[in-house]
Amino acid sequence: MSADRVIPNAVTKRILGALAIWNVFDIVLHVAADEVEVLRVSANLILIAVAAAILVGKGGDHPAHPLVPALAGFIVLNLIVVIDKGPAVPMIILIVVSILLTGASIRRLRPPVEQRRFGAKR
């Protein structure tokens, strides 16, 4: 563990918890409506897994780092579904809330400016 480790505070943990719960809610809605879309559920599971890993302390020294590709994967998988099925307001709301919660988590998990080493070798 390095001295530059970013540790999520209580607010960040709540945001990550809300992200995981929101995505579980999204999956439950799909199952209840009998409209399970494999790509959407996979996208939700990616965010749930990464949020859970960070919450239990397995996010590494900079926990924002695994959230970035997770968010990219989430967006790509959902974009495929939106292109294939067409946009629906409830679907867009569920996707946008997940993106906003993930973005807020990434923002809060960034290391302080004095710990960032842009271009510096470790």
C-alpha positions as CSV (number, residue, x, y, z in Angstrom):
1,M,0.0,0.0,0.0
2,S,1.5,3.3,-1.0
3,A,1.4,6.6,0.8
4,D,-0.5,8.1,-2.1
5,R,-3.5,5.7,-1.6
6,V,-6.9,7.3,-2.1
7,I,-9.3,6.1,0.6
8,P,-13.1,6.6,-0.1
9,N,-14.7,8.8,2.6
10,A,-18.3,8.3,3.9
11,V,-19.9,10.4,1.2
12,T,-18.1,8.6,-1.6
13,K,-19.0,5.2,-0.1
14,R,-22.7,6.3,0.0
15,I,-22.4,7.3,-3.7
16,L,-20.8,3.9,-4.6
17,G,-23.5,2.2,-2.6
18,A,-26.2,4.1,-4.4
19,L,-24.6,3.2,-7.7
20,A,-24.7,-0.5,-6.8
21,I,-28.2,-0.4,-5.5
22,W,-29.4,1.6,-8.5
23,N,-28.0,-1.0,-10.9
24,V,-29.5,-3.8,-8.9
25,F,-32.8,-2.0,-9.1
26,D,-32.4,-1.7,-12.9
27,I,-31.8,-5.5,-13.2
28,V,-34.8,-6.2,-10.9
29,L,-37.0,-4.0,-13.1
30,H,-35.9,-5.9,-16.2
31,V,-36.6,-9.3,-14.6
32,A,-40.0,-8.1,-13.2
33,A,-41.0,-6.9,-16.7
34,D,-39.8,-10.1,-18.3
35,E,-37.6,-8.0,-20.6
36,V,-34.1,-9.2,-19.6
37,E,-31.6,-7.8,-22.1
38,V,-28.2,-9.5,-21.7
39,L,-26.2,-6.5,-22.7
40,R,-28.0,-4.1,-20.3
41,V,-27.7,-6.6,-17.4
42,S,-24.0,-7.2,-18.2
43,A,-23.4,-3.4,-18.2
44,N,-25.2,-3.2,-14.8
45,L,-23.1,-6.1,-13.4
46,I,-19.9,-4.4,-14.4
47,L,-20.7,-1.3,-12.4
48,I,-22.0,-3.3,-9.5
49,A,-18.8,-5.4,-9.4
50,V,-16.4,-2.4,-9.6
51,A,-18.4,-0.4,-7.0
52,A,-18.4,-3.5,-4.6
53,A,-14.7,-4.0,-5.1
54,I,-13.9,-0.4,-4.2
55,L,-16.3,-0.5,-1.2
56,V,-14.5,-3.6,0.2
57,G,-11.1,-2.0,-0.4
58,K,-10.0,-3.8,-3.5
59,G,-9.9,-0.8,-5.7
60,G,-6.1,-0.4,-5.5
61,D,-4.2,2.8,-4.6
62,H,-6.4,4.9,-7.0
63,P,-9.9,3.4,-7.0
64,A,-11.1,5.9,-9.6
65,H,-8.9,4.0,-12.2
66,P,-11.1,0.9,-12.5
67,L,-14.2,3.0,-12.6
68,V,-13.2,4.7,-15.9
69,P,-13.1,1.5,-18.1
70,A,-16.1,0.2,-16.2
71,L,-18.0,3.3,-17.2
72,A,-16.8,3.1,-20.8
73,G,-18.0,-0.5,-21.0
74,F,-21.3,0.5,-19.5
75,I,-21.8,3.2,-22.0
76,V,-20.8,1.1,-25.0
77,L,-23.0,-1.9,-24.0
78,N,-26.0,0.4,-23.4
79,L,-25.4,2.4,-26.6
80,I,-25.6,-0.9,-28.5
81,V,-29.0,-1.7,-26.9
82,V,-30.3,1.9,-27.6
83,I,-29.2,1.6,-31.2
84,D,-30.8,-1.8,-31.6
85,K,-34.0,-1.3,-29.7
86,G,-34.4,2.5,-29.9
87,P,-34.4,4.9,-27.0
88,A,-37.1,4.7,-24.4
89,V,-37.5,7.3,-21.7
90,P,-37.3,4.9,-18.7
91,M,-34.2,3.2,-20.2
92,I,-32.5,6.6,-20.8
93,I,-33.3,7.7,-17.2
94,L,-31.8,4.5,-15.7
95,I,-28.7,4.8,-17.9
96,V,-28.2,8.5,-17.2
97,V,-28.5,8.1,-13.4
98,S,-25.9,5.3,-13.5
99,I,-23.6,7.5,-15.6
100,L,-24.0,10.4,-13.2
101,L,-23.4,8.3,-10.1
102,T,-20.3,6.7,-11.6
103,G,-19.0,10.1,-12.7
104,A,-19.5,11.5,-9.2
105,S,-17.6,8.5,-7.8
106,I,-14.8,9.0,-10.2
107,R,-14.6,12.7,-9.4
108,R,-14.6,12.1,-5.6
109,L,-12.0,9.3,-5.8
110,R,-9.4,11.3,-7.8
111,P,-6.3,11.9,-5.8
112,P,-5.6,15.4,-4.5
113,V,-3.8,17.7,-6.9
114,E,-0.6,17.5,-4.9
115,Q,-0.6,13.7,-5.3
116,R,-1.1,13.7,-9.0
117,R,2.0,13.1,-11.1
118,F,1.2,14.1,-14.6
119,G,4.0,12.7,-16.7
120,A,6.3,12.1,-13.6
121,K,8.0,8.7,-13.3
122,R,7.5,6.8,-10.1
